[in-house]
């Protein structure tokens, strides 16, 4: 049996500029794809226009180019995929697998983030309502290539989850599953903050008859105050003139050991070395890494 050709992807959200944590995730996905001769796709997860930062998409593309990344095919924007998401939601509603929910955030306080099923059998109209997917009382598990065995009971630990928000915007969980399948993605390499989302995505893939990709979740880079590097915490954007030292630092964060002579090299030379020497088994088996330890 021959394996399908490797297709990986990087899918940033244009709510701000790329930061060092973004670079670690992008580099891991890029090297994992290129090391086995696979494709590396670029997808913009622009599902939430109110949270988008002006000029962020252009800045993300410019930064990736300055750091030597080359993607295959055209950039895909999730904002152009709304009709595909709507069709699937209609199918799930008609099959009784999803339902309208009118609960406000205030009503759901005190449930620990687990939906208690308030609207499950209420028969609400879809107008001015969120759409939730019914989850089974089952445990879903998978083996992550870095984090190992991961298990989650959807009923007890998640509850029915939103696939379309009350304001009409589509939820990440639905869009990522549909787009990965549509683009033929075989391997998802991303940050460990999305590890908890994976069982929901596995369930959606099962419901829709879509093949699950292999998963690899890299450690998150954590600031001294315990927050992950991210746009919401004003993490500094990647300076284009620091491409080489920051790529080398990202390689070390991923457990790789670039030689000191690369300090004087270009971004393209660093990436070429990374592709030739990539070993995913060296990635730290941890969900977080302290930024202060990576200098």
Buried (B, 14 or more C-beta within 10 A) or exposed (E): EEEEEBBBBBBBBBBBBBBBBBBBBBBBBBBBBBBBEBBBBBBBBBBBEEBBBEEBBEBBBBBBEBBBBEBEEEEBBBBEBBEBBEEBBEEBBEEEBBBBBBBEEEEBEEEEEBBBBBBBEEEBEBEEBBBBBBBEEEEBEBEBBBBEEBEBBBBEBBBBBBBBBBEEBBBBBBBBBBBBBEBBBBBBBBBBBBBEBBBBBBBBBEBBEBEBBBBBBBBBBBBEEEEBBBBEEEBEBBEEEBBBEBBBBBBBBBBBEBEEEBEEBEBBBBBBBBBEBBEBEEBEEEBBBEBEEEE
